[in-house]
């Protein structure tokens, strides 16, 4: 009889442990589910806020393409290059003339041989 009572106590104790384990599992599952729900809710709220902020900023006028390119055209670019080259040539010629005048050097006359 005592063996039978010990066996009943053991079964009751094991049943209590099984019940406690089931309760802990249910609590963990409920907590996990609540955390996932809270995370998804937070993500949805962030998404809604971003959409609301985006809706506040709307374009008044759409972007327009320029009618003509910005900057010099090819002809203007070539013309500026030609004028710059001409100006540089004039400056070099003036500097050469000034150096001849300042040094009192005359251009050498080519020697003409009689025929």
Secondary structure, 3 states (H helix, E strand, C coil): CHHHHHHHHHHHHHHHHHHHHHHHHHHHHHHHHHHHHHHHHHHHHHHHHHHHHHHHCCCCCCCCCCCCCCCCCHHHHHHHHHHHHHHHHHHHHHHHHHHHHHCCCCCCCCCCCCC
